[in-house]
Amino acid sequence: MKKKITDPNKPIGKMTRIVDFLPPPEELVIPQEAVKVTISLSKSSVDFFKQEARQYHTKYQRMIRQLVDRYAMQYSQA
């Protein structure tokens, strides 16, 4: 007869300790030099980014920043 597991949270079989391979949290943050700017955008553009950000559960300003960064990267390599 098979032995039933009484507690599913208990480990099954022999356990082996593995070396911690994950970096600490402070190494995961990639600091970027940022400059604050004031910009006027059309209401329709801001509304579009707000709607998209809400859909993807992120911040609309971050999406705009990514767009500008990618644009600059694309044309600075040319």
N, C-alpha and C positions, 0 to 999 in steps of 0.2 A: 504494500500500500504506500502511496506517495505521501510524503510529509507536507502538510499544508502550512503555508506561511501565515502566522497569526497577525503580524504587524507589517504592512507593506512598506513602511518607512525604514525598517531595519535593513541593513546591507545583506546581500546574498553572497556567500563565498568569502574567499580571502581578500582582504583589503590591502592595497599598496599605496604608499604615499608617493605623490609625484612632486617634482620640483615646481615651484611657483614660476610660471613663465609670463604672467601678465605684468605690464609696467604699472608703476604707481600712478594714481590719478593726476599728479602734477606733471607727469610726462605726457599725458594724453592731451593736455591743453596746448594748442599751438598759438603762441602769442603773435598777433599781427599789429603792426603799427597802424593806428587809425587816426583820421583827421575828421573833426566835426565840420560839417558844411551846412549851409542853409540853401535849400533849393525849392523852387516853385514848380509844381507839377500840375498837370490838368486833373480836374476832379475825376474824369472818367478813367484815367490811368491809375490813380490811387484807389478808386473803387474796384477796379479790376484786380489789382494786387491784394487788396483786402479780402476780396471774395475767394481768390485762389489760396491765400494763406489760411483762411478759415477752413477750406476744404482739406488742406494738407496738414493742418494743425501746426502751423509755424507762424512766424511773425512776418508781416508784409514788408517791413523795412529791411529785414534780412534777405528777402527775395530780391528786392531792388538792388541791394548791395551786391549780391551774387551776380545779377545781370550786368551791372556796371563793371565788376571785376572781370567777368568772362569776356566782355566786349573789349576792355583794355588789353587783356592778355592776347586775344585773337589778333588785334591790330598792332600790338607792339612787337610781335614776332615777324611780321611781314616786312 
